[in-house]
C-alpha cells in the first residue's frame, strides 16, 4: 500500500457559523479530502446517529466512485465534551463495560455500512487511576470478560483470600461497610464467652478465641468483598478494587500483557504507590480492552469476525492528555497498544501514533519510538502528523520547509526502520486550517518511500533547488552578516553602506535599497 496521505474532515460542532453546512452529514465530511487536494479523508464522527443519516450508503458509494477513500475517527470526548462509551473500554464498572461493548459493535457496523477502511478510537478516556479516590462510582463491577467480578472471585479463591487481607482494598469498602478489625471480633467473642461461662477467659481460652477471631475476620472480609462488588451502590473509586484484583491475577498467571508492559511482579504494598501505579495500571487497562475482543460471556459479541467481514482495521490511538495529570492516564503509550494488538491476535487491529497526543502525556515521542521492539512498529497503521507542542490540541499547520517538517520526517523514519513500512499519514485539521501542510506531507511521503536517511535529505525536501536564485540570495545575506556579532566593538570606523548604496542613502532611499538589493 505504501503511504497514503489524508486529512481529517473537521467537525460540525467546531466549525464557524459560515462553515457549518459543509460538515452537515457524513458524505459532505468525506468530500473534504477532495477539496483539500488529497483522495483520502479521515472523517470525524461526532455522534453514532450519523450512521443512520438518510441516503448515507448510496451517497458514500458515489463518493467512492469518484476515487475518494476514507477512514473514520470514532466518537471521543473532544467531539462534544461529554463522556463517550466507546472510550470506556478499560472500565470495569458493569454499566460502562456493557455500553462500551455495544458502542464498539455499532462503530464497526456503521463503518462497514459505508465501507470505511479503518476506525480510529481513543480506547481510554476514563478518569486517571490516582484521581479515582475523588470519584463516586457504582460498586457493581465486572472482570475483564465483562462477567460479574463476584463470579471471577469465586472461581479464583486464592485471589479472593488475598484481596480480603489487603488494607488498601478494605479501605475502599469502608465507604459502604463497616470493616471489623480482628480486635473487634475478639472482644465480641470474649463477651459471649463470659455470658456462657460466667467468667472471664483465661490465657489458654483467650488464645483459642484469638485463633477463632482471625478465622472469622477472614470469612467476614471475604463475604463483605463479594457483597461489595455485586450490589448496586456508590463508593469512592470502586474501580480501584477491580484493578488491584486483576493485577494480582495477572501476576499469578504470568499473563502475557503483564510480562510485556510491566515486566516483573510487584510487592503487594507497592501496588497503591503513585510511581508504581504508572507502571502496572496500563497492563490492567490493556487486559480489559483485550477482553472486549475475546469475550467469554455469550451476551458480548466477538468483534473480530465483524472486522474480518468488513475488512476494516480497528485502530487504537492515545487520547489527549489533561493538564495536571500528564502521565497518569490509564492507557496512553503507543508501545503498550502495540503489545495489546499482538495479544488480541487479529490482522485487523493496529495503532495510531499521534505525536501531539503522546507528548501531552509527558512522553517524549522519540524515546517512545526507541522503546518499541524492533519489527513491532508493523502494528502502527496510522500516523497523525501534528508537531508536538505543550498546547493540546494545537493541530497547527506544518510549514513547508520547516523544522516541524524535518522533525516529523525523523520520527516517521525511525518508525519505518522498526516496521511501519506502509499506512496512512493523516493531517488532522485544526481551527488554524492546513496552510502548507500537504506540500510538506508530500515531501515526507516521497522521501520515506525512497528510504532517505534524514541527514541525507536534499534541498528539494524543503522545496528548494541546488544553485537556485533564492539559495544564492541567502548565501550573500549570510556572508554580509557574518561579522554582525562584532558590530560596535571595532576600533576602526565601520561602514554601513557600499559604494552602490551610498547614492541611495543620499537620496534618503536606504529602506528601498535594502528591500531591493538582491533583485
Secondary structure, 3 states (H helix, E strand, C coil): CCEEEEEECCCCCCCCCCCHHHHCCHHHHHCHHHHHCCCEEEEECCCHHHHHCCCHHHHHHHHHHCCCEEEEECCCCCCCCCCCHHHECCCCEHHHHHHHHHHHHHHHHHHHHHCCCEEEECCECCCCHHHHHHCEEECCEECCCCCEHHHHHHHCHHHHHHHHCCHHHHHHHCCCCCCCCHHHHHHHHHHHHHHHHCCCCCHHHHHHHHHHHHHHHHHHHHHHHHHHHHCCCEEECCHHHHHHHHHHHHHHCCCHHHHHHCCCCCCHHHCCCHHHHHHHHHHHHHHHHHHHHCCCCCCCCCCHHHHHHHCCEEEEECCCCCCCCCCCCCCCCHHHHHHHHHHHCCCCEEEEEEHHHHHCCCCCHHHHHHHCCCCHHHHEEEEECCCCCCCCCCCCCCCCCCHHHHHHHHHHHHHHHCCCCCEEEEECCECCECCCHHHHHHHHHHHHHCCCCHHHCCHHHHCCCCCCHHHHHHHHHHHHCCCHHHCCCCCCCCCCCCHHHHHHHHCCCHHHHHHHCCC
